[in-house]
Amino acid sequence: MKKVLAVLATLCAFTGLAQAQEKVQVLSTQELVNVCKFPSSPESRSFCIGYTTAIYDTYLATRHPQRAKPYICVKQPAPTRDEVISEFVKFSQANQQTLDKPAAGVFLGFMASRFPCARK
């Protein structure tokens, strides 16, 4: 029994090490733009809206208001999601140097430039 547990522990450690060394592919801005530009199906439209909404929701959930000043301030009434996504596609196409960058970071940069917070 001890040998079995030792083998299992070794396998778990090896598997964890292999997973830690595995490179995680992130969605590029170009890939997101391709999905969002011409949503050819309800699935691609849903992916585009879900992915961009998740990026913004993560920003909202992880920003601590007492330690990090907001840099994205969406005024109400807010534009529709489709309008924002269309503007993001145009922004990305106008900034070709961002197309190979991770989509999440570029989308947050776009949001910050599109919806800047008022300076105090």
N, C-alpha and C positions, 0 to 999 in steps of 0.2 A: 504494500500500500504506500509506503514511504517513497519507493522508487516511482510509482505512478504519479504521486503528487509532485515529486521533484521534476519529472519530465513535463508535467502540465505547467509548472511554474516556469520552466525554461522556455517552453513553447509560447507561453503568454508574454514573457519578457522579449523574446525574439520578435513576435508579432507586433508588439508595441513599438519596438525599435524600428522595424520595417515600416510601420505606418508613420512614425515620426519623421522618417527620412523621405517618405513619399511626397512628391511635390503636388500641392493642391492647385488645380487649375481654377482660376477665377474668370468670370465673364469679362471680356474686354468691352470697351465702349463701342467698338465697331460691331461686335456681336449683338449688343443690346440695341443699337441703332437699326441693325438689319431686321430685328424682330419687330421693333416699334414703328419703323418707317411705313411699311405696308403690311399691316397685320392681315395675312391672307386667310386666317381662320379665327374662330372664336378662341381657340387654344392659344394662339400667338398673341392675340390682344389681351387675353387674361394673364399670360405670362408677363407681358410688358407692364401692365397696370400693377400686377402683384409685386413684381420685382422693384419697380420704382417706389411704390407705396411702402414696401418693406424697408427700403433704404431710408426714406424720410421718417418712418415710424421708429426705426432704430436710432436715428439722430435724436428724436424727441425723447425716447426712453433712456438713452445713455447720457444725455447732457444734464449735469447737475447745475441748477440755476444759481447756486451760491458760489460755485467754484469755477464755472465756465460760462462766460457771457454768451447769449445766443448770437448766432451769426446768420440764421435764416429766420425771417419773420414774415409769415404769410398773412397779409391783411385780408380782412373779410369785407365784402364777399370775395371769396377766393375764386380764381378761374377754374374751369373744369379740368379734370385729369387729362382729358384728351388735348386740351389747349396747352397744358404744361408739357406733356409728352411731345407734342408737335414742336414746341419751342426748343425742347431739349435736342431733338433730332436736328433742327436748323443750327443750333449752337454747336453741336458736335461736328457737323459738316463744315461749318465755318472755322473750326479749330481742329484741323486735320491732325495736328501733333498729339491730340488726346486720344485718337482712335485705338491705339495699342495699349492704352492705360486701363487699369481696372475700372469697370463701369461705375461701381459704387462711389469711388472718390470723385470721378468726373461729374457724376450726377449731383453730388453734394456741392461741388464747386459751381455748377450751373445754378443750383437752387440759391446759393449764397449771392450770386451775381444778379439773379432775377428777383429775389426777394430779400434784399439787404435790410438789416435792422437799422433803425434811426440812430444816428450818432447822438450821444448825450454830452 
